Amino acid sequence: MSVYGSFPGTRPRRLRTSPAVRRMVAETRLHPSDLILPAFVREGISEPVPISAMPGVVQHTRDTLRKAAVEARQAGVSGIMLFGVPEDAKKDALGSAGTDPDGILQVAIRDVRAEVGDDLVIMSDLCLDEYTDHGHCGVLDDDGRVDNDATLERYAEMAQVQADAGVHMVGPSGMMDGQVGVVRDALDTIGKEDVAILAYTVKYASAFYGPFREAVGSSLVGDRRTYQQDAANVRESMRELALDLEEGADIVMVKPAGPYLDVLAKIADSVDVPVAAYQISGEYAMVEAAAERGWIDRDKAILESLMGIKRAGADMILTYWATEVARSL
Ligand code: PBG
């Protein structure tokens, strides 16, 4: 046998010979506390409603949401990100239900806080699309365009009602310019300096949000390309990052996760705040659909997808599999 380079002295396979040695040399480990569970709660239902494009995920009733929060905490998950789904009749142009102190999200925050206290980080989506009849993340001007600055006023109010309801951390996800600063200011103004901001710093206009639109009963016609980012760009993300940090982001997030691991890695390398990634509805749906057909090993594919996101630099991951995976670790 002819010999090239350092072979046969050097054999990387030695460190792969058994599960024990592989465990020893693993560079990345998933831990239950890395995981955050996104959860939907729908107004006016008495039984949970399955989301067909997300097998295994439901729109919760107030009651089943409380149970889901307890289960997540027991499994060691570190946080729960709440999305409210109002009754259709309560959707309007301004997304009024989003700032109603008795709106579904605010009610759910109070429920979950009463149930788990401070043992689980209670987080809330701060965005108008769940509450507007046109389905956009902001309010529209006379020409039907999303009005950035008018939307910021709505976000400020949302931040305050969510904080009053007892949320620990808000997640402004609408991609309006200036949203992090405005939300920080609104919180501080009412003495909620301790409520943290998980900034949707990098959020791409993605086809993979598809199943989420069903999950929140969104009536969106058209797309979000005038406010969410173009998949072609990375420098633009670094700019969004600088702005969010200046405005007071406590944690910065990249979303979606899987198709944007390069962006995640770059951001994780360049900040000194914690970095989150959101494994979104379409990423979930793809694995579930392929597994249902017997095309992939579901459990292994789930762990591998999460490992990839953590390896790329995420300190925490929002995933619809959070509780299940946390239990399995
Ligand atoms: C906006 C929001 C969206 C998601 C989280 N927050 C939808 C969107 O921007 O279109 C998507 C999450 C997912 O797809 O799992 N409120």
Boltz pocket constraint, residues with backbone or C-beta under 6 A from the ligand:
constraints:
  - pocket:
      binder: B
      contacts: [[A, 125], [A, 127], [A, 128], [A, 129], [A, 130], [A, 137], [A, 173], [A, 174], [A, 208], [A, 209], [A, 210], [A, 211], [A, 212], [A, 224], [A, 279], [A, 280], [A, 281], [A, 282]]
      max_distance: 6.0
